[in-house]
Amino acid sequence: MRIKLDENLPETLARRLRDAGHDVDSVLSEGLKGRRDPVVRAAAEASKRFLITQDLHFADLRAFLKGARTGVMFIRLREPGKDVLSHKIAELFASEDVDQWAGCLVIVSDRKVRVVRPMT
């Protein structure tokens, strides 16, 4: 899967996902740090990458349904330390059929994963 990590995720996650065979890019490596959400979203869409973020604005279902084509994962954990985030996301990418998440809004919490598919 082609993935873009938002600036609020650890670089160790990029390494773990690459080791699992994913094509991973990040907001930091592209020089987009501090840029507004629409710019980050447009960059992910332009490069056809699934965006992973902790930014609450990306979890807005109304905004998602208006335009995301490649998909977004919003992760919200009670204790989102770097190691916990990296482990949780890498574990999901190893255990789930993530290719089916393309074009979806995936909301991840400590207890569950909710996948919202776009209406066709």
N, C-alpha and C positions, 0 to 999 in steps of 0.2 A: 504494500500500500504506500502511496505517496502522502507524506505527513508534513505538516508545519506545526512546530511548537511555538506557543506564545512566549513572551518574555518572562512570564511568571512561573515557568516550569524549569526544573534543573537540567543542566547540560548532560548530566549523567543519564537522564532518560533518553536523550538523543542517541547516545552510545548504545544503550541497551536495546533500543528499537532497531538500530542499524545492525547490531549483532544478530537480531532475529530475522534479518532479511528485508527490512523496510527501508524505503528511500526517505530519509528525514532531513528536513531543513528547519531553520528556526528564525524567528523574528530578529534575534540578536545577530545571527550570522549575516542577515541581509541588511543590517543597519537600519532596521525599523523600530528600534527601541524608543518608547515614548510616543510613538505615532498613535493617532486616534484609531478607534475600533474600525471605522469604515475603510481606512487605509489598509489595516492588517487583513481584514476580510477580503478586500479586493485583491491583495497580493496572494492570498491563499487560493482564491478562485482563479486568478490569472495563471497560476502555476499548477492548477488542478490538484491541490493538496488538501487533505482532510485536516482541519485545524483542531488542535487540542489546547484548551485554555482553562484557567480558573476565573476568568473575567465574567462576572455575572451578566453583563450586557449581552453576551453571546447566548445566554440561556433564554432570552426573550423569544417565545414561540412565534409571536406575531412578526417580529423582524426576521426570524429564520424562514418562515414560510414565504416571505416576500422576495427571497433572493438567493439563499444558499444552494449551490449546485453540487459542491463536492463534499459537504458535510462538516459538522462541528461536534466535538466532544467537549462538554462542560463538566469539569470535575470539581466536586465540593466535598471535602473530607473534614471531619471534626478537628483533626490534628494534621494539617497538611505540611508536615516537614518534608524536606527534600527526599530523604530516603523512603519515607512512606509513599509519597506521590510516585516516585520512580518505580517502586515495587508494585503498587496497585495498578498502574497503567500498563506496565510490562506484563504483569500477570493476566490482565484482561486481553491484551493482544496475543498472548500465548494460548489462552483457553477459549476464546470466542471466535466465531467466523466473522472477522472484522471486515472482510470484503463486502459483506451485506450491509455494512454501515455507510457505504458511499451514498452521499446525498441526504443522509439522515442527521437529526439532532440527537445525540447520545448524551444522556444526563447520568452521571455516575456519582453515587454517594457511598458512604461506608457500607450500606446494607443492600443496595440494589443498583441495577443498570436499567434505565428506561430508554427505549429507542422510539423516537418519533419519526415516522416515515412521511415524506412529502406526499401530498395528495396529487394524484395524476389525473 
